[in-house]
Amino acid sequence: MLSACATEPVLLNSERIEKRFGSYGIDVLASEAGLRRSSLYSVEDDKPTCRTYAVVRFADQLDDRYREEHTKVLAGNSIGAIFRSHGWDVHKQTMHIGNLALPKEDTAIGELMRLSGSGHLALHVYQLLLVRNERVFEYATIIETHHPDYLTESDLHDLYEYDITTALPPHAVAEMVTLVLANPK
């Protein structure tokens, strides 16, 4: 199961944003049973600019071995940073890399990213796996869209191993896009 994600990037998304833009923050925009929407942002001109908009679908059955970490995630902490700081290995098993076309009219995601009008955002869908003592736990499916000044579709292909033969079918990708474009606030 881990062979497809063995080449995980060394940096977490939060670390990459801070390194690239000089700051990092997370704002949980909505949290409901089994789902969390968040903006991973940098501060530019004293205003947050969303660099990654993430929709997290938690696994149906969560394990008691990471209950403490999960509680901190639900409280608004960065998923990867919390699990790594508690001794877990974090792996991303990519299920889709592509792009999402923003419509011409302004959208909530465009506002968060300080973009206006149409454009394309890199789209990354992956299963987040937690590993400890050679045990693998499926934690969540995460759908991320990235600001064009942060990561492009090409960048995602460079960062993540992606086997198109195990990719999500088009209807599943369309469902993910619908989740992303739903009002994030």
Secondary structure, DSSP 4 states (H G I P E B T S, - for coil): --GGGTT--SS-HHHHHHHHHS--EEEEEEEETTEEEEEEEEEETTEEEEEEEEEEEE-SS--GGGHHHHHHHHTT--HHHHHHHTT-EEEEEEEEEEEEEEPSS--HHHHHTT--SSEEEEEEEEEEEEEETTEEEEEEEEEEEE-TTT--HHHHHHHS---GGGPPPHHHHHHHHHHHHS---
